[in-house]
Amino acid sequence: MSEAVDISQRCTFPSSIDVTSVLDRLEIQFLDVNERRAIVIFAGAILNLESQKGNLTELECAEITVYDLPTNSEQDAGTETEVALELIEDFRNQLFATSNPAS
């Protein structure tokens, strides 16, 4: 396991999504801690996903925190902060794309 990282970003979605269903469809492993929080393994990183308002099944706004970067991160993106923010953005984009497929 790599050193702990604690970088967060708040994400807002245009409409509410059932994030547990989306994670299941994407075959992304997660542990729902309670109705507002889940620990997610995404691209080898460990993320904390916490709803800022409401439940994970009706997610509109969430804080996503990178707890741990992938151990074999081959990314030349720069600092840990840059890599963590890129992971959060990739995760958010996948959630949004899967919950709102383009016509």
N, C-alpha and C positions, 0 to 999 in steps of 0.2 A: 504494500500500500504506500502511495506517495504521501508527502507531507500534506497536512490539512490546509484547505483553501476555504475562505469564507467570503465569497463575493456574491452579492445579490443584485437583482434587478426586478423592478415591478413591471409586469406585463398586463396590458388590458386587451381584451378581445372585443370585436365589434358586436358580437352577440354571445349569449351564454352557451357554453359547451359542456357536455358530459365528459369530463376529462378521463374518467375511469374507462368508459367505453372506447374513447379514442386511443388510449394507451393499449387496451386489449387488441384493437384492430391493428395497431402498429406493431404488435407483439413486443412491446417494451415492458420489461419487468418493473413492478412497483409493489410497494407495501403500503396499504392505506393505514395510516396511524390512527386517524379518526375521520369524521366526515368532512373536515376542512384541510387535512394535511396528508401528504403521501411522500414517501422516500422513493426516488426513481433512479434506476440504473439506465443511463442513456449514453451511448457511444463509449462505454467503459468508465464514465464518470458517475459520481453519486451526487444526485440533486435532491434538494428539499423543495417540494412544491406546496405552498400554503395559500389557500384562498383568503383574500382580504375581505371578502363579503360573501356570505352564503356558503354553500357546500361544493364539493368537488364535482357533483353531478350537475351543477348549474353555475359553472365557473365563468365569471366575467372579468375579474381582476385577481391576479395572483402575484405573490413574491416568489421568485425562483432563486434559490441559493445553491451555489456549487460548493459542496462539502469536500469533494476529492476529485482531482483530475485523473484521467486515464493513466494507468501506470506505464504503458508503452506509447505515450503520446509522441507521435512523430511529426507533430505540427511545428512548422517554423514561423508561427504567427507572432512570436515575440514573447512578451512577459506572461506570467501566470494570469495576470488580470485580463490581458487581451485574449488569451486562450479561453478563460472562463466565460468572458462576455460573448465570445463567438459561439461557445457551446450553448449558452442560454438562448441566443438568437436562433441557432439551428433547431433547438428543441421547440421554441415558440413557433417557428415557421412550420415545423412538422405537425404540431398540434392544430394550428390554424388551417393548413392545407387539407388535413384529413377530416377536420370537422366541417369545412366549407369547400368541398371539391368544386373546381372551376367547371363551368358549363361548357 
